[in-house]
Amino acid sequence: MNSDADTLRSFLIGLLEYFGPTISSPSGGVGGGNDVQTTQSGLAGVSSDSRLGADDAGASASPNTHAVLNMPPLSELGEMPTVQTHFQSLLKRRLQTEIELRPPLFPWETELQEYPLGASASLTSPWLAQLRSLNLPTALPEEILAALLRRCQTLAQEVLQPGIQLVRAVEELFPEQPQAVNQIAGLVLAGANRDVRSPDVDALRAAFPEGYAGANPEQQVTLAMLAARDIFDALTLSVTPQAPRVQRRWETTHGPVNLTVVYEANSESRLQVQAELPAVGTLSLSGGEASIQQGGTGTLSLTLMDPEPNQFYALEVSLEGAADPVLTFTLVVRDRAV
């Protein structure tokens, strides 16, 4: 991972410290959960406009406001245990009715879906084994990781700025949080080139006692962007005449996939790709007018003559028998280091 990616990732991890909950007691308010407010200091200096750009760095986000409940005097409530029991009963009945009429959806769903009992992403996709070891303050649900992996494979093939990449990678997971998504990506654009001290990820884990599900929306967006950034880095293989060799190891449920890419920039340039597969599979490379493929087990090799500079090639690794058999890397030959 290059220094820019390290700085970007450190900056994103630092956002988690800003988006943590704080406790305040506004005058006339009610104690308990109504007093919890989300700090907005992490959003300072970023425009709330959905467009991203250098001009957005100077604007400020508006803080959340919480309405204060007007409670009647205790003398009007009667016996508290009786009132509490009755209230809980009414609330439970109302929630059951609402859930039956409008079942809740996951963030990545647009309509109600049925899932096979006992099925999980880990059983259908062998590629998620790699993502369980992401260095995050708390683990992400595998459904979120699977959705991010699918999006990142597609977006890695497009020429996009890093901030736009992050927005497009996570926006479908948070359709009701467009402002938070763009604000956090705006912070990335504004601060990616700053000298940011890397926070202690182990120390940040204490801020997530209830894991991803217990995080506030801004923290969830930031965690998803952290994961997306790491996935983009892992899926992108870039070689140059100055750095002609790159290797990548990707863990699967069948065992590791080891990739080696070597670029020879001689009078007759060539690009050599070698993959060690843990099971029977296929290795293919396509892009521009090129399309080569080899299948089998063990070590597979491909050679592309005269690769085009700055051309994005799709390097697909597939494993037979998997419900989600293909993982697509992006391979690019740069004419100079970036």
C-alpha positions as CSV (number, residue, x, y, z in Angstrom):
1,M,0.0,0.0,0.0
2,N,1.5,3.3,-1.0
3,S,1.9,6.3,1.3
4,D,-1.2,8.1,-0.1
5,A,-3.4,5.2,0.6
6,D,-2.0,4.9,4.1
7,T,-2.7,8.6,4.7
8,L,-6.2,8.3,3.4
9,R,-6.9,5.2,5.5
10,S,-5.5,6.9,8.6
11,F,-7.6,9.9,8.0
12,L,-10.7,7.8,7.7
13,I,-10.0,5.9,10.9
14,G,-9.6,9.3,12.6
15,L,-13.1,10.2,11.6
16,L,-14.4,7.5,14.0
17,E,-13.1,9.5,16.9
18,Y,-15.1,12.5,15.8
19,F,-18.3,10.6,15.1
20,G,-18.5,9.0,18.6
21,P,-21.5,9.8,20.8
22,T,-21.4,12.3,23.5
23,I,-23.7,12.9,26.5
24,S,-25.4,16.2,27.1
25,S,-28.3,17.4,29.3
26,P,-30.2,20.2,27.6
27,S,-32.3,22.4,29.9
28,G,-35.8,21.0,30.3
29,G,-34.9,17.7,28.7
30,V,-35.5,14.2,29.9
31,G,-32.8,11.9,31.2
32,G,-31.6,8.7,29.6
33,G,-31.4,8.0,25.9
34,N,-33.1,11.3,24.9
35,D,-29.9,13.2,26.0
36,V,-27.6,11.4,23.7
37,Q,-26.4,13.6,20.8
38,T,-24.0,12.9,18.0
39,T,-21.0,15.2,17.9
40,Q,-20.7,17.1,14.7
41,S,-17.1,18.3,15.1
42,G,-15.9,15.7,12.5
43,L,-18.0,17.4,9.9
44,A,-16.6,20.9,10.3
45,G,-15.0,22.3,7.2
46,V,-17.0,20.3,4.7
47,S,-19.9,21.4,2.6
48,S,-23.2,19.6,3.0
49,D,-23.8,19.9,-0.7
50,S,-23.8,16.5,-2.4
51,R,-21.3,17.6,-5.0
52,L,-17.6,16.9,-4.2
53,G,-14.8,19.2,-5.1
54,A,-12.0,21.4,-3.8
55,D,-14.5,24.3,-3.1
56,D,-16.5,22.1,-0.7
57,A,-13.7,22.1,1.9
58,G,-14.5,25.5,3.3
59,A,-18.2,25.0,4.1
60,S,-19.7,23.8,7.4
61,A,-22.2,21.1,8.2
62,S,-25.3,22.0,10.3
63,P,-25.4,20.2,13.7
64,N,-28.3,17.9,14.5
65,T,-31.0,19.3,16.7
66,H,-33.1,17.2,19.0
67,A,-36.5,18.1,20.2
68,V,-37.1,18.3,23.9
69,L,-40.0,16.2,25.2
70,N,-42.6,18.0,27.4
71,M,-43.5,15.5,30.1
72,P,-46.5,16.0,32.4
73,P,-45.9,16.3,36.2
74,L,-45.3,13.0,38.0
75,S,-48.5,13.5,40.0
76,E,-50.6,13.1,36.8
77,L,-49.0,9.8,35.8
78,G,-50.4,7.6,38.6
79,E,-48.4,4.7,39.9
80,M,-45.2,4.5,38.0
81,P,-44.9,0.6,37.8
82,T,-48.5,0.4,36.5
83,V,-47.9,3.2,33.9
84,Q,-44.6,1.7,32.8
85,T,-46.1,-1.8,32.3
86,H,-49.1,-0.4,30.4
87,F,-46.8,1.8,28.2
88,Q,-44.5,-1.1,27.4
89,S,-47.5,-3.3,26.5
90,L,-48.9,-0.6,24.2
91,L,-45.5,0.0,22.6
92,K,-44.9,-3.7,22.0
93,R,-48.3,-4.0,20.4
94,R,-47.7,-1.0,18.2
95,L,-44.3,-2.2,17.1
96,Q,-45.6,-5.6,16.2
97,T,-48.4,-4.0,14.1
98,E,-45.9,-1.7,12.3
99,I,-43.5,-4.6,11.6
100,E,-46.3,-6.7,10.1
101,L,-47.5,-3.9,7.9
102,R,-44.0,-2.6,6.9
103,P,-41.3,-5.1,7.6
104,P,-37.9,-3.4,8.0
105,L,-35.3,-3.6,5.3
106,F,-31.6,-4.0,5.4
107,P,-29.7,-0.9,4.2
108,W,-28.8,-2.7,0.9
109,E,-32.4,-3.7,0.1
110,T,-34.9,-1.7,-1.8
111,E,-37.7,-4.2,-1.3
112,L,-38.6,-7.2,0.9
113,Q,-36.6,-10.3,0.1
114,E,-36.6,-13.9,1.4
115,Y,-33.3,-15.6,2.2
116,P,-32.8,-19.4,2.6
117,L,-32.7,-20.5,6.2
118,G,-29.1,-21.1,7.3
119,A,-27.6,-19.5,4.2
120,S,-24.8,-17.0,4.7
121,A,-22.5,-15.1,2.4
122,S,-19.5,-17.2,3.6
123,L,-21.2,-20.3,2.2
124,T,-21.8,-18.8,-1.3
125,S,-18.7,-16.7,-1.8
126,P,-15.3,-18.1,-1.3
127,W,-13.7,-14.7,-1.6
128,L,-15.0,-13.2,1.7
129,A,-12.4,-15.1,3.7
130,Q,-9.9,-12.3,2.8
131,L,-12.2,-9.6,4.1
132,R,-12.6,-11.0,7.5
133,S,-9.1,-10.0,8.4
134,L,-9.6,-6.3,7.5
135,N,-7.9,-4.1,10.1
136,L,-11.0,-2.3,11.4
137,P,-12.1,-1.2,14.9
138,T,-15.1,-3.6,14.6
139,A,-16.1,-6.3,12.1
140,L,-18.6,-5.6,9.4
141,P,-21.5,-8.0,8.6
142,E,-20.7,-10.3,5.8
143,E,-23.7,-9.1,3.8
144,I,-22.1,-5.6,3.9
145,L,-18.7,-7.0,2.9
146,A,-20.2,-9.0,0.0
147,A,-22.0,-5.9,-1.3
148,L,-18.8,-3.9,-1.0
149,L,-16.7,-6.5,-2.8
150,R,-19.2,-6.6,-5.7
151,R,-19.2,-2.8,-6.1
152,C,-15.5,-2.4,-5.7
153,Q,-14.7,-5.0,-8.4
154,T,-16.8,-3.0,-10.9
155,L,-15.7,0.5,-9.8
156,A,-12.0,-0.5,-9.9
157,Q,-12.3,-0.8,-13.7
158,E,-13.4,2.8,-14.0
159,V,-11.2,5.9,-14.0
160,L,-12.4,7.7,-10.9
161,Q,-11.0,10.0,-8.3
162,P,-10.6,8.3,-4.9
163,G,-13.3,10.3,-3.2
164,I,-15.8,9.5,-6.0
165,Q,-14.8,5.9,-5.8
166,L,-15.6,5.7,-2.1
167,V,-19.0,7.5,-2.5
168,R,-20.1,5.1,-5.2
169,A,-18.9,2.1,-3.3
170,V,-21.0,2.8,-0.2
171,E,-23.9,4.9,-1.4
172,E,-26.2,2.0,-2.2
173,L,-25.7,0.6,1.3
174,F,-26.8,3.9,2.8
175,P,-29.6,5.3,0.6
176,E,-31.1,7.3,3.5
177,Q,-27.7,8.9,4.4
178,P,-26.6,10.7,1.2
179,Q,-25.5,13.8,3.2
180,A,-23.3,11.8,5.5
181,V,-21.8,9.8,2.6
182,N,-20.8,12.9,0.7
183,Q,-19.7,14.8,3.8
184,I,-17.3,12.0,4.9
185,A,-16.0,11.6,1.3
186,G,-15.6,15.4,1.2
187,L,-13.4,15.2,4.3
188,V,-11.3,12.6,2.5
189,L,-10.9,14.9,-0.5
190,A,-10.0,17.8,1.8
191,G,-7.6,15.9,4.1
192,A,-6.1,13.2,1.9
193,N,-2.9,15.2,1.4
194,R,-2.5,16.4,5.0
195,D,0.0,14.9,7.4
196,V,-2.5,12.9,9.6
197,R,-1.3,10.9,12.6
198,S,-2.6,7.3,12.5
199,P,-4.9,6.6,15.5
200,D,-4.6,3.4,17.5
201,V,-7.1,1.0,15.9
202,D,-7.0,-1.3,18.9
203,A,-7.9,1.5,21.2
204,L,-10.8,2.5,19.0
205,R,-12.3,-1.0,19.4
206,A,-13.5,0.0,22.8
207,A,-15.8,2.5,21.2
208,F,-17.9,-0.3,19.6
209,P,-19.2,-2.4,22.5
210,E,-22.2,-3.4,20.3
211,G,-20.2,-3.8,17.1
212,Y,-21.2,-2.4,13.7
213,A,-25.0,-2.7,14.5
214,G,-24.6,-0.4,17.6
215,A,-22.6,2.3,15.7
216,N,-24.2,5.5,14.7
217,P,-24.9,6.2,10.9
218,E,-21.7,8.3,10.5
219,Q,-19.6,5.6,12.0
220,Q,-21.2,3.0,9.8
221,V,-20.5,5.0,6.7
222,T,-16.9,5.6,7.8
223,L,-16.3,1.9,8.6
224,A,-17.8,0.9,5.1
225,M,-15.4,3.5,3.5
226,L,-12.5,2.0,5.4
227,A,-13.3,-1.4,4.1
228,A,-13.9,-0.2,0.6
229,R,-10.5,1.6,0.5
230,D,-8.8,-1.6,1.6
231,I,-10.7,-3.7,-1.0
232,F,-9.8,-1.2,-3.8
233,D,-6.1,-1.5,-2.7
234,A,-6.2,-5.3,-2.7
235,L,-8.0,-5.5,-6.1
236,T,-5.6,-3.1,-7.9
237,L,-2.4,-4.4,-9.4
238,S,-0.2,-1.7,-10.8
239,V,3.2,-2.1,-12.5
240,T,5.6,0.4,-14.0
241,P,9.1,0.3,-15.6
242,Q,10.5,1.4,-12.2
243,A,8.4,-1.1,-10.2
244,P,7.9,-4.0,-12.6
245,R,6.8,-6.7,-10.2
246,V,3.8,-6.9,-7.9
247,Q,2.4,-9.8,-5.8
248,R,-0.9,-10.3,-4.2
249,R,-2.3,-13.0,-1.8
250,W,-6.0,-13.4,-1.5
251,E,-7.4,-15.8,1.1
252,T,-10.4,-18.0,0.1
253,T,-12.4,-20.8,1.8
254,H,-10.5,-23.3,-0.5
255,G,-7.0,-21.9,0.4
256,P,-4.9,-18.9,-0.7
257,V,-4.7,-17.5,-4.3
258,N,-1.2,-16.2,-5.0
259,L,-0.8,-13.8,-7.9
260,T,2.5,-12.5,-9.4
261,V,2.6,-9.9,-12.1
262,V,5.9,-9.1,-13.9
263,Y,6.3,-6.3,-16.5
264,E,9.2,-6.5,-18.9
265,A,9.8,-3.1,-20.6
266,N,12.3,-4.1,-23.3
267,S,12.2,-3.4,-27.0
268,E,9.4,-6.0,-27.0
269,S,7.5,-5.4,-23.8
270,R,5.5,-8.2,-22.2
271,L,3.3,-8.7,-19.2
272,Q,3.5,-12.0,-17.4
273,V,0.8,-13.1,-14.9
274,Q,1.1,-16.2,-12.7
275,A,-1.5,-17.6,-10.3
276,E,-1.3,-20.4,-7.8
277,L,-4.8,-21.7,-7.3
278,P,-6.0,-23.9,-4.4
279,A,-8.5,-25.7,-6.6
280,V,-9.4,-26.2,-10.2
281,G,-10.1,-22.9,-11.8
282,T,-9.4,-20.4,-14.6
283,L,-7.2,-17.4,-15.1
284,S,-8.1,-14.9,-17.7
285,L,-6.9,-11.4,-18.8
286,S,-8.9,-9.1,-21.0
287,G,-8.9,-5.4,-21.9
288,G,-8.6,-3.4,-25.1
289,E,-8.2,-5.9,-27.9
290,A,-6.5,-8.5,-25.7
291,S,-8.2,-11.6,-24.3
292,I,-6.2,-14.7,-23.1
293,Q,-7.2,-17.5,-20.7
294,Q,-5.9,-20.7,-19.1
295,G,-7.6,-23.2,-17.0
296,G,-6.6,-26.1,-14.7
297,T,-5.2,-26.5,-11.2
298,G,-2.0,-25.6,-9.5
299,T,0.0,-22.8,-11.2
300,L,-1.4,-21.1,-14.2
301,S,0.5,-18.6,-16.4
302,L,-0.5,-16.0,-19.0
303,T,1.8,-13.7,-21.1
304,L,0.5,-10.6,-22.9
305,M,2.7,-9.1,-25.5
306,D,3.0,-5.3,-25.9
307,P,0.5,-4.3,-23.2
308,E,-1.0,-0.8,-23.7
309,P,0.2,1.8,-21.2
310,N,-2.5,3.0,-18.8
311,Q,-4.9,0.4,-20.1
312,F,-7.1,-1.2,-17.5
313,Y,-7.1,-5.0,-17.8
314,A,-9.6,-7.2,-16.1
315,L,-7.7,-10.1,-14.4
316,E,-10.3,-12.7,-13.5
317,V,-9.6,-15.6,-11.2
318,S,-12.4,-18.3,-11.0
319,L,-12.8,-21.4,-8.9
320,E,-15.0,-24.3,-10.1
321,G,-17.9,-25.3,-7.9
322,A,-18.4,-22.0,-6.1
323,A,-21.7,-20.2,-6.3
324,D,-19.8,-16.9,-6.7
325,P,-16.9,-18.3,-8.7
326,V,-15.1,-15.2,-10.2
327,L,-13.0,-12.5,-8.5
328,T,-11.9,-9.7,-10.8
329,F,-8.7,-7.8,-10.2
330,T,-7.7,-4.6,-12.1
331,L,-4.3,-4.7,-13.7
332,V,-2.8,-1.6,-15.2
333,V,0.6,-0.9,-16.7
334,R,1.6,2.7,-15.9
335,D,4.1,4.5,-18.1
336,R,5.4,6.1,-14.9
337,A,4.9,5.9,-11.1
338,V,1.9,7.7,-9.7
